Amino acid sequence: MRMSDNEAPRKKRVFSGMQPSGEAHLGNYLGALRRWVDLQDEYDCIWCIVDDHAITSGSDPQEMAQHVFDLAVSFLAVGLDPERALIFVQSDVPEHTELAWLFNAVTPVGELERMTQYKDKAQRFESVPAGILNYPILQAADILVYKADAVPVGEDQRQHLELTREIARRFNAAYGETFPEPEALIGEAGRILGLDGEAKMSKSLGNTVGILAEPDEIWARVRTAVTDPQRVRRSDPGRPEVCNVYSLHRHFGDDALLDRIHRQCTTAEIGCVDCKRILADNITRAFAPFRERALHYRAHPREVRQVLEEGAARARALAGETIAEVRERMGLHWRRLFG
Ligand code: SF4
């Protein structure tokens, strides 16, 4: 990637990360990845596989390497482009965790405890690991170690980004102007409901389908999608406005298709199975180029490794500059005494 950090004026810089839980799924794609691909035209982009975050979610050490590889393949398959963006694994750039530790000095526990995600996650533990509480500090470090100008966020990450801005403000006030306050890049697709029509799409809930899945698997998963609960018989008119299958059609069909399905659903001209078949076919078509590119990367794992290693080297160079500045400002420079 040719970052424009030495050019003036430099492009604005964007950072975002995704936890490695294997191949990306439909929710990852609709909620983030397709946007990331577009952002590469306009910004200096930094795309990170955040494995240090994943360990707070109880990730399996035996599976982590494979999950990182599968997500990296997904990144490359959808069009994240190492020629235009940095793509790397978080734990390859220990400056993230170092900055997170340093940010502990300016982050009140009360701010962390009021995070909605913390409150939700903490309920699942009898004894809450500190990592669950400190997670947003590491997120702040991920972003600020690159002095990112903007972050593409979904609704559920807005509070954490606000905390990142607060940490930047507090650090700047305590140690001198160092960090920008990154802006939220709006325009994410918002909360993508899973095929169960209830919870956010998530691999752990089994309510989604992988973006690299074979056509048969896509159909098998889409076939299970929950539709309008009031449409019990084939002859019952449906209500597209409350049907999650119809919401998903919006991402894969044009206006003419949406109009047709709307009309045929409300007049019971089309059954839900046929409607889902159309959706599955459109998803299959849209994801076909991803499957093809993924085949290449799976057959050439060294190319993937090279992308991640080169990305990490460039990322460390950028992050190292910030860490040196932060250490200086915080007085972590004892060698000075020795001339
Ligand atoms: Fe939903 Fe389609 Fe069934 Fe209508 S026909 S309820 S839009 S799945």
Boltz pocket constraint, residues with backbone or C-beta under 6 A from the ligand:
constraints:
  - pocket:
      binder: B
      contacts: [[A, 227], [A, 228], [A, 231], [A, 238], [A, 239], [A, 240], [A, 243], [A, 244], [A, 245], [A, 246], [A, 261], [A, 265], [A, 266], [A, 270], [A, 271], [A, 272], [A, 273], [A, 275], [A, 276]]
      max_distance: 6.0
